[in-house]
Amino acid sequence: MNKVIVMGRLGRDPELKYTPTSLAVCSFSVATSESWKDKSGNRQEKTEWHNIVVYGKQAENCNMYLKKGRQALVSGKLQTRSWEDKQGSKRYMTEIVAENIQFIGDASRNQCQNSDTGNYESSDSLSADTDYNFTSDDIPF
């Protein structure tokens, strides 16, 4: 089973692009943090950054409603893609391909309001068996 769920804050505004076949692709990063006390009783904190990619109508919604600092609950699957950079070196990126995103927190701070709670959950999910007929070369970032 390949399932990931993270809740954190966006580290940058979403970036929306389109494939040559006009499929919307949105990317952004989410930070998750954990804290603990070490043996000396001092508080320690560690932050992990997660690269998120979203497709279709859900990508357009993310671009519209998410902004840097906004919280999001993301569920999806891990995927590693590879490409060759300009110097000819093989590069790899592991990212979460989002299947469902729930926007958390006060949406009015980000100039959007959707429903009484300020949360937005898209019903446009990307299922694992969906075939959009594109390769990693088509992804515009």
Secondary structure, 3 states (H helix, E strand, C coil): CCCEEEEEEECCCCEEEECCCCCEEEEEEEEEEEEEECCCCCEEEEEEEEEEEEECHHHHHHHHHCCCCCEEEEEEEEEEEEEECCCCCEEEEEEEEEEEEEEECCHHHHCCCCCCCCCEECCCCCCCCCCCCCCHHHCCC
